[in-house]
Amino acid sequence: MSTSLPDSQDLADAEVCERAVQSLREGNPLVDISLRGPLAMWLEDAADGDGDGAVNPYALVCAEVLLKRRSAGGGR
């Protein structure tokens, strides 16, 4: 496990995940109410990054879709 500090992209990715968590807590209509809590918890964990500070790419895409920064079909 590396102890290096996260780079600026990792920090930006974490911010996207944190904003998606906030949108879920505010009742994001894209997600069924029963899934908001578990999804928010997963995204919070993802925002912390791995041992190197990198955010899970699947969590990042999910966060971007929740924030409507990416279409559900995959394009930006």
CYANA upper distance limits for C-alpha pairs under 8 A (distance plus 0.5 A):
  1 MET  CA     51 GLY  CA      6.25
  1 MET  CA     52 ASP  CA      7.93
  2 SER  CA     51 GLY  CA      6.47
  2 SER  CA     52 ASP  CA      6.21
  3 THR  CA     51 GLY  CA      7.44
  3 THR  CA     52 ASP  CA      7.03
  4 SER  CA     52 ASP  CA      6.55
  4 SER  CA     53 GLY  CA      8.44
  5 LEU  CA     52 ASP  CA      7.45
  5 LEU  CA     53 GLY  CA      7.34
  6 PRO  CA     10 ASP  CA      6.20
  6 PRO  CA     11 LEU  CA      7.10
  6 PRO  CA     52 ASP  CA      6.78
  6 PRO  CA     53 GLY  CA      5.16
  6 PRO  CA     54 ALA  CA      7.36
  7 ASP  CA     11 LEU  CA      6.91
  7 ASP  CA     53 GLY  CA      8.21
  8 SER  CA     12 ALA  CA      6.64
  9 GLN  CA     13 ASP  CA      6.57
 10 ASP  CA     14 ALA  CA      6.64
 10 ASP  CA     49 GLY  CA      8.28
 10 ASP  CA     53 GLY  CA      6.75
 10 ASP  CA     54 ALA  CA      5.76
 10 ASP  CA     55 VAL  CA      6.79
 11 LEU  CA     15 GLU  CA      6.74
 12 ALA  CA     16 VAL  CA      6.94
 13 ASP  CA     17 CYS  CA      6.96
 13 ASP  CA     47 ALA  CA      7.87
 13 ASP  CA     55 VAL  CA      6.89
 13 ASP  CA     60 LEU  CA      7.08
 14 ALA  CA     18 GLU  CA      6.68
 14 ALA  CA     46 ALA  CA      7.96
 14 ALA  CA     47 ALA  CA      4.78
 14 ALA  CA     48 ASP  CA      7.36
 14 ALA  CA     49 GLY  CA      7.86
 14 ALA  CA     55 VAL  CA      6.94
 15 GLU  CA     19 ARG  CA      6.64
 15 GLU  CA     47 ALA  CA      7.71
 16 VAL  CA     20 ALA  CA      6.76
 16 VAL  CA     60 LEU  CA      7.68
 16 VAL  CA     63 ALA  CA      6.90
 16 VAL  CA     64 GLU  CA      7.49
 17 CYS  CA     21 VAL  CA      6.76
 17 CYS  CA     43 LEU  CA      6.26
 17 CYS  CA     44 GLU  CA      7.43
 17 CYS  CA     46 ALA  CA      7.76
 17 CYS  CA     47 ALA  CA      6.05
 17 CYS  CA     59 ALA  CA      7.85
 17 CYS  CA     60 LEU  CA      6.82
 17 CYS  CA     63 ALA  CA      5.83
 17 CYS  CA     64 GLU  CA      8.38
 18 GLU  CA     22 GLN  CA      6.83
 18 GLU  CA     43 LEU  CA      7.74
 18 GLU  CA     44 GLU  CA      7.04
 18 GLU  CA     47 ALA  CA      6.94
 19 ARG  CA     23 SER  CA      6.75
 19 ARG  CA     63 ALA  CA      8.43
 19 ARG  CA     67 LEU  CA      8.29
 20 ALA  CA     24 LEU  CA      6.77
 20 ALA  CA     40 ALA  CA      8.21
 20 ALA  CA     43 LEU  CA      8.13
 20 ALA  CA     63 ALA  CA      5.70
 20 ALA  CA     64 GLU  CA      8.03
 20 ALA  CA     66 LEU  CA      6.63
 20 ALA  CA     67 LEU  CA      6.61
 21 VAL  CA     25 ARG  CA      6.81
 21 VAL  CA     39 LEU  CA      8.45
 21 VAL  CA     40 ALA  CA      5.41
 21 VAL  CA     41 MET  CA      8.37
 21 VAL  CA     43 LEU  CA      6.90
 21 VAL  CA     44 GLU  CA      7.26
 21 VAL  CA     63 ALA  CA      8.47
 22 GLN  CA     26 GLU  CA      6.71
 23 SER  CA     27 GLY  CA      6.91
 23 SER  CA     28 ASN  CA      5.87
 23 SER  CA     66 LEU  CA      8.26
 23 SER  CA     67 LEU  CA      8.11
 24 LEU  CA     28 ASN  CA      5.33
 24 LEU  CA     31 VAL  CA      8.21
 24 LEU  CA     36 ARG  CA      6.17
 24 LEU  CA     37 GLY  CA      8.15
 24 LEU  CA     40 ALA  CA      6.89
 25 ARG  CA     36 ARG  CA      7.76
 25 ARG  CA     37 GLY  CA      8.22
 25 ARG  CA     40 ALA  CA      8.04
 27 GLY  CA     33 ILE  CA      7.99
 27 GLY  CA     36 ARG  CA      8.29
 28 ASN  CA     66 LEU  CA      8.09
 30 LEU  CA     66 LEU  CA      7.33
 31 VAL  CA     35 LEU  CA      7.06
 31 VAL  CA     36 ARG  CA      6.76
 32 ASP  CA     36 ARG  CA      7.05
 33 ILE  CA     37 GLY  CA      8.37
 35 LEU  CA     39 LEU  CA      6.46
 36 ARG  CA     40 ALA  CA      6.40
 37 GLY  CA     41 MET  CA      6.75
 38 PRO  CA     42 TRP  CA      6.77
 39 LEU  CA     43 LEU  CA      6.68
 40 ALA  CA     44 GLU  CA      6.57
 41 MET  CA     45 ASP  CA      6.80
 42 TRP  CA     46 ALA  CA      6.68
 42 TRP  CA     59 ALA  CA      8.39
 43 LEU  CA     47 ALA  CA      6.54
 43 LEU  CA     59 ALA  CA      6.73
 43 LEU  CA     63 ALA  CA      7.98
 44 GLU  CA     48 ASP  CA      7.26
 45 ASP  CA     49 GLY  CA      7.68
 46 ALA  CA     50 ASP  CA      8.21
 46 ALA  CA     55 VAL  CA      6.13
 46 ALA  CA     56 ASN  CA      6.44
 46 ALA  CA     59 ALA  CA      6.86
 47 ALA  CA     55 VAL  CA      6.52
 48 ASP  CA     53 GLY  CA      7.33
 48 ASP  CA     55 VAL  CA      7.68
 49 GLY  CA     53 GLY  CA      4.84
 49 GLY  CA     54 ALA  CA      5.25
 49 GLY  CA     55 VAL  CA      4.92
 49 GLY  CA     56 ASN  CA      7.35
 50 ASP  CA     54 ALA  CA      5.94
 50 ASP  CA     55 VAL  CA      7.00
 50 ASP  CA     56 ASN  CA      8.10
 55 VAL  CA     59 ALA  CA      7.79
 55 VAL  CA     60 LEU  CA      7.34
 56 ASN  CA     60 LEU  CA      6.84
 57 PRO  CA     61 VAL  CA      6.79
 58 TYR  CA     62 CYS  CA      6.73
 59 ALA  CA     63 ALA  CA      6.58
 60 LEU  CA     64 GLU  CA      6.66
 61 VAL  CA     65 VAL  CA      6.73
 61 VAL  CA     70 ARG  CA      8.03
 62 CYS  CA     66 LEU  CA      6.77
 63 ALA  CA     67 LEU  CA      6.72
 64 GLU  CA     68 LYS  CA      6.47
 64 GLU  CA     69 ARG  CA      5.43
 64 GLU  CA     70 ARG  CA      5.95
 65 VAL  CA     69 ARG  CA      6.38
 65 VAL  CA     70 ARG  CA      5.45
 65 VAL  CA     71 SER  CA      6.44
 65 VAL  CA     72 ALA  CA      6.54
 69 ARG  CA     76 ARG  CA      7.20
 70 ARG  CA     74 GLY  CA      7.15
 70 ARG  CA     75 GLY  CA      6.60
 70 ARG  CA     76 ARG  CA      5.06
 71 SER  CA     75 GLY  CA      6.20
 71 SER  CA     76 ARG  CA      6.70
